[in-house]
Amino acid sequence: MALPAILGIFGTGISVFAGYAVTKVLLALGMSYFIYKGMDVLFESAQTQILAYFGQLPADIYSYLLLCGVDKAITIILSALATKILLSGFQAGSKAVLGVKAT
């Protein structure tokens, strides 16, 4: 007779813990998504602005820089910055979910 009571208490404890863990995970994922979207808009705007200024150069300099691949280098650098911010956000989010203090 005591076994069903023990299993009931154990099951209730697991369901409470699982609910708490799922809530923390979903909260961290939601915050990461909004931060990612905000950074995406920011970097897209910066890239558009930089390439617009890049296009205002004199024709000879502009064609030489295109030949050298400066436009692709700008895109690669901004993509690397966005990736670093994204990975830092995921790392901080996973530490928050796991309850580890950030260093």
C-alpha positions in Angstrom: 0.0 0.0 0.0 2.9 2.4 0.6 4.4 1.9 -2.8 1.6 3.7 -4.8 1.9 6.7 -2.4 5.7 6.8 -2.8 5.3 6.6 -6.6 2.7 9.4 -6.6 5.0 11.7 -4.6 7.9 10.8 -6.9 5.8 11.4 -10.0 4.6 14.8 -8.7 8.2 15.8 -8.0 9.3 14.9 -11.5 6.5 16.7 -13.1 7.2 19.9 -11.1 10.9 19.8 -12.0 10.2 19.1 -15.6 7.7 22.0 -15.8 10.3 24.3 -14.3 13.1 23.1 -16.6 10.9 23.4 -19.7 9.9 27.0 -18.7 13.5 28.0 -18.2 14.5 26.5 -21.6 11.7 28.2 -23.5 12.4 31.5 -21.8 16.1 31.3 -22.7 15.3 30.3 -26.3 12.7 33.1 -26.7 15.1 35.7 -25.4 17.9 34.4 -27.7 15.6 34.6 -30.7 14.7 38.2 -30.1 18.3 39.2 -29.5 19.3 37.4 -32.6 16.6 39.1 -34.7 17.6 42.5 -33.3 21.3 41.9 -34.1 20.3 40.7 -37.5 18.5 43.9 -38.3 21.4 45.9 -36.9 24.1 44.2 -38.9 21.9 44.2 -42.1 21.5 48.0 -41.7 25.3 48.5 -41.0 26.2 46.4 -44.1 23.8 48.3 -46.3 25.1 51.6 -45.0 28.8 50.6 -45.5 28.2 49.3 -49.0 26.2 52.5 -49.9 29.2 54.6 -48.8 31.5 52.2 -50.7 29.4 52.9 -53.9 30.0 56.6 -53.6 33.7 56.3 -54.3 35.1 57.4 -57.7 34.6 54.8 -60.5 38.3 53.8 -60.8 38.8 53.3 -57.1 35.4 51.5 -56.8 36.2 49.0 -59.6 39.7 48.4 -58.1 38.3 47.7 -54.7 35.7 45.4 -56.2 38.5 43.6 -58.0 40.3 43.2 -54.7 37.2 41.8 -53.1 36.7 44.4 -50.4 32.9 44.2 -50.6 33.1 40.4 -49.9 35.6 41.1 -47.0 33.1 43.6 -45.4 30.4 41.0 -45.6 32.6 38.3 -44.1 33.7 40.5 -41.3 30.2 41.5 -40.4 29.0 37.9 -40.6 31.8 36.8 -38.2 30.8 39.5 -35.7 27.2 38.4 -35.9 28.2 34.8 -35.4 30.3 35.7 -32.4 27.4 37.6 -30.8 25.0 34.8 -31.6 27.3 32.2 -30.0 27.9 34.4 -26.9 24.2 34.7 -26.5 23.7 30.9 -26.7 26.4 30.4 -24.2 25.0 32.8 -21.8 21.5 31.4 -22.3 22.7 27.8 -21.7 24.4 29.0 -18.5 21.2 30.6 -17.4 19.2 27.5 -18.1 21.6 25.2 -16.3 22.0 27.6 -13.4 25.7 28.1 -13.8 27.1 31.5 -12.8 28.5 33.5 -15.8 32.2 34.2 -15.6 
